[in-house]
């Protein structure tokens, strides 16, 4: 019996149960793109870039609001 190569997803923090939904989702994405892994990767890279942009905007807005204590004034009705 031949041992399989370690996967990028293998880690001490991930359990088999956590990986199953991710693997099922990945299988669905591959099927949706007709088995074209390049198309799947391009779609995932674009989605990641969009999420990163949203995260950067959110961080800027939250930090700015909290530093000026906007959240406290808003809750007090000022």
C-alpha positions in Angstrom: 0.0 0.0 0.0 1.5 3.3 -1.1 1.3 6.4 1.2 -0.3 9.4 -0.4 1.6 12.7 -0.6 0.9 15.3 2.0 -1.8 17.7 1.0 -1.8 21.5 1.4 -4.9 21.1 3.5 -3.2 18.7 5.9 -2.5 20.4 9.2 -2.9 19.8 12.9 -5.6 22.4 13.1 -7.9 20.8 10.5 -9.9 17.7 11.2 -11.3 15.3 8.7 -14.8 16.5 9.5 -13.8 20.1 8.7 -12.2 19.2 5.4 -15.1 17.2 4.1 -17.4 20.2 3.4 -14.5 22.1 1.8 -13.6 19.1 -0.4 -17.2 18.7 -1.4 -17.5 22.4 -2.3 -14.3 22.2 -4.3 -15.6 19.1 -6.2 -18.8 21.1 -7.0 -16.8 24.0 -8.3 -14.7 21.8 -10.5 -17.8 20.1 -11.8 -19.5 23.5 -12.5 -16.5 24.5 -14.6 -16.5 21.3 -16.5 -13.3 19.9 -14.9 -11.3 23.0 -15.9 -9.0 23.6 -13.0 -7.6 26.7 -14.5 -11.1 28.3 -14.6 -11.7 27.3 -11.0 -8.4 28.8 -9.9 -9.1 32.0 -11.8 -12.5 32.3 -10.2 -11.1 31.6 -6.7 -8.3 34.2 -7.1 -10.8 36.8 -8.3 -13.2 36.0 -5.4 -10.2 36.3 -2.9 -9.2 39.6 -4.4 -12.7 41.0 -4.0 -12.9 39.7 -0.4 -9.5 41.2 0.4 -10.7 44.6 -1.0 -13.9 44.4 1.2 -11.8 43.5 4.2 -9.4 46.4 3.7 -12.3 48.8 3.4 -14.0 47.4 6.5 -10.8 47.6 8.5 -10.4 51.3 7.5 -14.0 52.2 8.4 -14.0 50.3 11.7 -10.7 51.6 12.8 -11.6 55.2 12.0 -14.9 55.0 13.7 -13.6 53.4 16.8 -10.6 55.8 17.1 -13.0 58.8 17.0 -15.3 57.0 19.4 -18.1 57.3 16.8 -19.7 54.2 18.1 -20.2 55.6 21.6 -21.6 58.9 20.3 -24.0 57.1 18.1 -25.3 54.8 20.9 -25.8 57.9 23.2 -27.8 59.7 20.4 -25.3 62.5 19.9 
